[in-house]
């Protein structure tokens, strides 16, 4: 929990505007576009089976899928962080 919050407003340019796609997210806020979202999505999904964590161990698999279809570009990046 934090006493601080960061918000901003922008027009949706590469996704259809919808409230479920609105910020805020846990780790990231930006005022731009991530135009490589499809490539990043496919790259991450292809490598989920190779991911490892000394902290989470086998519980890492409970986080899969890390990203999923229908998320905004920012939500996809936020989930990766």
C-alpha positions in Angstrom: 0.0 0.0 0.0 1.3 3.4 -0.9 0.2 7.0 -0.1 1.1 7.9 -3.7 -0.6 7.3 -7.0 0.3 8.3 -10.5 -2.5 8.9 -13.1 -2.7 10.4 -16.5 -5.2 10.6 -19.4 -4.6 10.0 -23.1 -6.5 9.0 -26.2 -6.4 5.4 -27.2 -4.6 5.2 -30.5 -3.7 1.5 -31.2 -6.5 -0.2 -29.2 -10.2 0.4 -29.0 -11.0 2.5 -25.9 -12.6 0.6 -23.1 -12.6 1.0 -19.4 -11.1 -2.5 -18.7 -8.1 -1.3 -20.7 -7.6 1.9 -18.7 -4.7 2.5 -16.4 -3.7 2.2 -13.5 -1.5 -0.9 -13.4 0.8 -2.2 -10.7 4.2 -1.3 -12.1 4.0 1.0 -15.1 2.3 4.1 -16.4 3.3 5.8 -19.7 1.8 8.1 -22.3 2.7 6.3 -25.4 2.2 3.2 -27.4 4.0 -0.2 -27.4 3.8 -1.0 -31.0 5.7 -4.3 -30.7 3.0 -5.8 -28.4 2.1 -8.8 -30.7 5.7 -9.8 -31.1 6.4 -9.4 -27.4 3.3 -11.4 -26.6 4.3 -14.3 -28.8 7.9 -14.3 -27.6 6.8 -14.4 -23.9 4.2 -17.1 -24.4 6.7 -19.3 -26.3 9.1 -19.0 -23.4 6.8 -19.5 -20.4 7.8 -23.1 -20.1 11.5 -22.1 -19.7 10.9 -19.5 -17.0 12.5 -20.2 -13.6 12.4 -18.5 -10.2 14.5 -19.3 -7.2 12.0 -17.5 -5.0 8.7 -19.0 -6.4 9.9 -22.4 -7.5 7.1 -24.5 -8.9 4.6 -21.9 -7.8 5.7 -19.8 -10.8 3.4 -22.0 -12.9 0.4 -20.6 -11.0 1.1 -17.2 -12.7 0.6 -18.7 -16.2 -0.4 -17.3 -18.6 1.7 -14.2 -17.8 0.0 -12.4 -20.6 -3.3 -13.2 -22.5 -5.2 -12.0 -25.5 -7.4 -8.9 -25.0 -5.0 -7.0 -22.7 -3.8 -3.6 -23.6 -0.2 -3.0 -24.6 0.5 -1.5 -21.1 -1.2 -4.3 -19.2 0.9 -6.9 -21.1 4.1 -5.0 -20.2 2.9 -4.6 -16.6 2.3 -8.3 -16.2 5.8 -9.0 -17.5 7.4 -6.7 -14.9 
